């Protein structure tokens, strides 16, 4: 989901990623760095209590979803990052389906 900037002086575009898969988080952070983007906010939000939000990885990550806000000067980088993430999830799902058959 894109979060637009409301002012004309702002030069950064933002992309909010909710519930990022923990297993590919390291890969995703590398892709963000490689594509001239920056992680503005990284948080672990409890799935059970909406008021429990950490800005660091908790001791037990079970029951938490990882949310990221990514920023870039060029929106095309954000679109590309979103595309790579969706393709990675699609590939993982396809391979899991192949294994289960």
N, C-alpha and C positions, 0 to 999 in steps of 0.2 A: 504494500500500500504506500503510495506516495504522499508525503506531507509537503504541501506547497509553501512557498514563502510569500508572505503578504506584502512585503515592501519591495520597492524597485531597487533599492540600494543593496539588498542581500544578494550575494553571489553564489551561495551554496544551495544545492538541492539536497533533499533528504529522502531516504527510503527507510521505512520501518518494517522490520522483519519480526514476526511474532512466531513463537514456538519453533525456534530453530532446532533441528535435530542435533542432539549432543554428540552423536557418533561422527558427524562430519563438521563439527565446529572448528577444529584446527584447520582443516582444508579450506573452509569458508573464510576464516580470518586471513589465510594466506592469499586467497583470491582477492579479497578486499584490498590488501596492501599492494598487490601486483597491479591493480587497476586504478591507481591514483585516487583512492577513496580513503576515508577515515571513519573509524568507529567512534561516533559521538557518545553513545550510551550503550552499555551492556548490563543487563539486569536479569536476575533470577527471580521469577515471580511464582509464588505458590499457587498451585491449581485448586487448592482447597480453601485458602484464606486470602482474599484479595488484598488485604492490608499488609501482608508479609511480602516485602520486596527487598532483595539484597543487591548491592552493586559489586559483590564479590561472590565467588563460588562457595556455596555452603558446604559444610562437612558431608552431609547426605543430600545428594542432588535428586533423589527419588521424590516425585511429587512436585517438581518445579519445572517451569518452562523457561526457556532462554529467549529473551527479546533483545533485539539490536536496533539501533538507529544509526544508519550509515549516511555519510554526507560526501558530496563531491561537487566540484565546480561545474561539471558537465553531466547532464542528465543521461547521456548515452552510456556512460560508464555504469550508472546505477541500473539502467535497463539490461546491460550485458551481465552484470552480477546476478540480477534476478533470474535471467535466462539460464545462466550456468547452474544456479542453485536448483531451479525447477528441473533441469535436465538431469542433474545428479540424483535427485530424489526419484525421478522417473526411471532411471537406469537401475537404481537399487531395487525399486519395486518390481521391475521386470525380471531381474535376476532372482529375487526371492520367489517369484511366481514359477520360474523355471525349476528351481530347486524343489519346490513343494509338489511338482507334478510327478 
